Amino acid sequence: MTTTTTVAIVGAGLGGLALARVLHVQGIDSVVYERESSRTARGQGGMLDIQSGQRALREAGLIGRFHAIARREGQDLRLLDPDGTLLLQEDTPDDAPAVRPELDRADLRDLLLDSLPEGVARWGHAYRSGGDGVLQFADGSSATYDLLVGAESRVRALLTDARPEHTGQHAFELGIPDIDRTHPDLAAMVGRGSYWARGNGQSLTAQRNGDGRVRVYLSFHHTAEDWLAGWHAQFSTLIAACDGTVAARSISTLPVGLTWPRPPGRLPRRRRGVRTRDVRTHQCRRQAFRANTGTPVGTGRRAANARVLPAPLRGRARRTVLPDRHCGISSPA
Ligand SMILES: Cc1cc2nc3c(=O)[nH]c(=O)nc-3n(C[C@H](O)[C@H](O)[C@H](O)COP(=O)(O)OP(=O)(O)OC[C@H]3O[C@@H](n4cnc5c(N)ncnc54)[C@H](O)[C@@H]3O)c2cc1C
């Protein structure tokens, strides 16, 4: 007799949807419960540089479609000191490898959503509690599951009492819409990719998005009263050009190295008639087990780190990505 395992994924973010898609490719059905009322209910935020994420997209059979819409030129980078000194400039030649191309978060989410069968994503289902094979949602409805994957943070409470703690770091997101038309001088200054200034525990990041908007992120930690003192006027000009949309974020983190005991579970079965290569099935099983045990997809240490790392630190990893011949170090003028 064939039994069917009901896989429930909570959270239709990038992690939950990528898992649902990989399971689908492997012939395993799942349902994704999302609290938002529709895919357009909330702006999804800025750009993502996709590096190791390309492996997930390959597993999901979406790498070709990803490269068709990713912004290769978004790999451009300008790194500055607070006094305006340009420390590093990387320009992406047309034939450069797409090592970390950028893509709007909403476009990546749409790519994943469009690759799933109708009805897999269930909107308006805000997870409230779960256990013993039953999920309870905020609107009073419920659903059953055999395997539960937390692709947002609340499900984690079923596995550990650890809670995120504030790091003391704050970030604000602002933006300049249609920058090429409204502020061509600032558009040229920021360039096609990322523009970073950092120093004394503060950072300013400006990043061009696919829709012509430049998002500006400010982050600081234990600053002096005048936190922009000593910063070059070009940074205040950039901030002054932003429209009135401000999103404030406090940066929290889970304890580094957090683990939890592995609960027992069994693997979901593939749909009949779906054949896959052994290696992929193995990887998929590992992924499903991982989801069922120590590290729910999208809420593990990597995701926590990604949330915590200030953008400039992510940038340091970037410096080595393009071949040296594409890098230029300039001296102070
Ligand atoms: C500023 C910033 C920059 C980043 N830049 C990059 C980058 O350049 N490249 C990169 O690879 N990664 C980057 N990351 C990390 C990346 O965004 C995360 O790893 C990724 O979004 C994690 O996906 P997720 O699905 O686990 O969570 P999320 O994307 O946060 O999705 C969680 C989903 O769960 C839903 N949800 C929440 N609560 C409930 C509930 N109670 N019930 C049902 N649904 C719920 C939410 O609405 C959301 O749709 C960045 C992160 C930040 C904060």
The ligand as an ORCA input file, in Angstrom:
! r2SCAN-3c Opt
* xyz 0 1
  C      19.034     43.308      4.312
  C      19.191     41.887      3.829
  C      19.953     41.637      2.686
  C      20.102     40.327      2.223
  N      20.820     40.120      1.091
  C      20.957     38.883      0.603
  C      21.657     38.675     -0.610
  O      22.151     39.602     -1.237
  N      21.750     37.390     -1.081
  C      21.185     36.338     -0.398
  O      21.305     35.191     -0.866
  N      20.521     36.513      0.759
  C      20.397     37.752      1.272
  N      19.710     37.954      2.421
  C      19.172     36.782      3.118
  C      17.867     36.318      2.497
  O      16.980     37.402      2.416
  C      17.291     35.237      3.410
  O      18.227     34.196      3.541
  C      16.021     34.676      2.821
  O      15.073     35.688      2.599
  C      15.466     33.673      3.792
  O      14.304     33.156      3.228
  P      13.153     32.575      4.139
  O      12.131     32.020      3.206
  O      13.717     31.677      5.172
  O      12.579     33.790      4.974
  P      11.827     35.074      4.452
  O      12.294     35.491      3.111
  O      11.920     36.029      5.590
  O      10.320     34.598      4.289
  C       9.519     34.264      5.399
  C       8.087     34.203      4.926
  O       7.294     33.703      6.012
  C       6.114     34.489      6.102
  N       5.636     34.419      7.477
  C       6.120     35.047      8.561
  N       5.422     34.727      9.644
  C       4.467     33.851      9.245
  C       3.426     33.158      9.907
  N       3.208     33.302     11.235
  N       2.624     32.339      9.189
  C       2.822     32.168      7.847
  N       3.788     32.824      7.158
  C       4.599     33.649      7.857
  C       6.573     35.891      5.707
  O       5.486     36.710      5.313
  C       7.508     35.571      4.551
  O       6.821     35.483      3.320
  C      19.519     39.240      2.915
  C      18.763     39.502      4.066
  C      18.599     40.813      4.517
  C      17.764     41.070      5.747
*
